[in-house]
């Protein structure tokens, strides 16, 4: 097997004590060949080969409140298209039954490739909610796709989310999405694709596409990326003529293939806009092939970005040693240390930790507000290093934020080492789940102890871990799950593994995020706290301010604490309540949307209503609310921070809601119903207390 051909082309004290308390009793290493009830596998179909060359969490594509998945396969013979490639969206589920992509039924849908001999669907990712319809979308990159045979200009495709499970044909998308065309011959546009979050603050999620073979300004193979803003129409996009619909990111200082790896980074600098991270493993930062990566801050304009002259627009990250290949993989990590800023994880799979040749290293870089460049050999308090185990493991080949797997309120990490030889099985591959932490001490992946667990392939040349991703809450237990690709498994036909969390979440966990001043888009609080919106099913609360501002900063800091009990509230409908704190001043109203789990319900969902208390104790004031049992959410308009509970309305009201449904992101989305309508008078509120 040619392994290189399968390489994914990207892809305070109390808090400290709480994190210690969240540690599991023992490590839970897992043989992927014996998942049992720990998850499920996605097998290759009869028509496919090398399934799982790229895997990703997809968000909630079908709007049922569970996280979904997207998986690619390179070689498919179907419908007269030879080696066209396909991708598959697999809907979230709680049972451990294996999934056959040829028989998805109501469990997902197939994304058919564009044409023969383009080895399609090389790169896949969740895209967020690009068109603002409340369903998460996906993006598929085909770097050899184009209208000219063997031109290798590259194409990418955004496929809109839907509850429909009909096959999507990339050659005939229609109303299901749009195509994004590369610019020049040999650009390989779409080698890396990723959702980017809301980079420009317009309320729609954006996405980034890498074209590592591009020659911007005549710099041969310097590479170029394009940030494309979200939009509601289905008009195709030409990356050479974005017309204000995004911006290019290039380099003018001779860097090579700097856009092979691209990812959304979350809000790294706390300004309320999502940022980006790009990797270039073959670039030089004082050492040959040490590699570089770059953080580009979100912005509202469409001017081009020069990575060699970022100024106040971001910062660079330099590899520590010659040959490390920093930037072999990059990803947003979520808020790993709980400071309210999104962090990064960057792989350097050819690094030699402790003299172990090509054992590989990865680096977590904590979010920061300044633009000082960093050398990852001197991280100090700015992050921490994760060392690979054995020579040749190539840990860091793939990296990803994992979400909050153990329920402590900190984002966790997953790192792939596809060339590891667990149990003597050559190239069976390993992956490592590392729990979030507040300190900057280095981590040895070979000695995780209570700090995480290992998964490993069970057979020769499974190459498990060649692609890894946080999967979101696939089974609806409130904890983040994982997806791991193993394209060599099942006699090279490939297999993906969805691994469920087995942790018991802490009774209380807090997540912090920033909301841009004024009437900014909705911000989410969940496993990553990265400002994503409805497309993230791991979110437990959303806040959408109509006005107000932080007096000192471009964005206010909100802290949402999830308490897994009904607290002092009598007879709650759900054994959970929330506390909201904010630095925002002079705000008059905001929409607060809360998400509960089925397991937290104490009775039925009829007549759900949000109740408010300034201090968590009586009296409790009912708020006019709208409930959506379809995705386990209930929304209300609030005017103060404090504590919020889910109870039962004492009666059904008629007349005006007392909250403007237009402020809800998607009040007409499938499953929405008015839990009660009408304005609650002061006397009504007193009666309900």
Buried (B, 14 or more C-beta within 10 A) or exposed (E): EEBEEBBBBBBEEEBEEBBEEBBBEEBBBBBBBEBEEBBBBBBBBEBBBBBBBBBBBBBBBBBBBBBBBBBBBBBBBBEEBEBBBBBBBBBBBEEBEEBBBEEBEEBBBBBBBBBBEBBBBBBBBBBBBBBBBBBBBBBBBBBBBBEEEEBBBBBBBBBBBBBEBEEBBBEEBEEBBBBBBBBBBBBBBBBBBBBBBBBBBBBBBBBBBBBBBBBBEEBEBBBBBBBBBBBEEBEEBEBEEBEEBBBBBBBBEEBBBBBBBBBBBBBBBBBBBBBBBBBBBBBBBEBEBBBBBBBBBBBEEBEEBBBBEBEEBBBBBBBBBBBBBBBBBBBBBBBBBBBBBBBBBBBBBBBBBEEBBBBBBBBBBBBBEEBEBBBBBEBEEBBBBBBBBBBBBBBBBBBBBBBBBBBBBBBBBBBBBBBBBBEEBEBBBBBBBBBBBBEBEEBBBBEBEEBBBBBBBBBBBBBBBBBBBBBBBBBBBBBBBBBBBBBBBBEBBBBBBBBBBBBEBBEBBBBBBBBBBBEBBBBBBBBBBBBBBBBBBBBBBBBBBBBBBBEEBBBBBBBBBBBBEBBBBEEBBBBBBBBBBBBBEEBEBBBBBBBBBBEBBEEEBEBBBBBBBEEBEEEBBBBBBBBBBBBBBBBBBBEEBBBBBBBBBBEEBEEEBBBEEEBBBBBEBBBBEBBBBBEBEEEBBEEBE
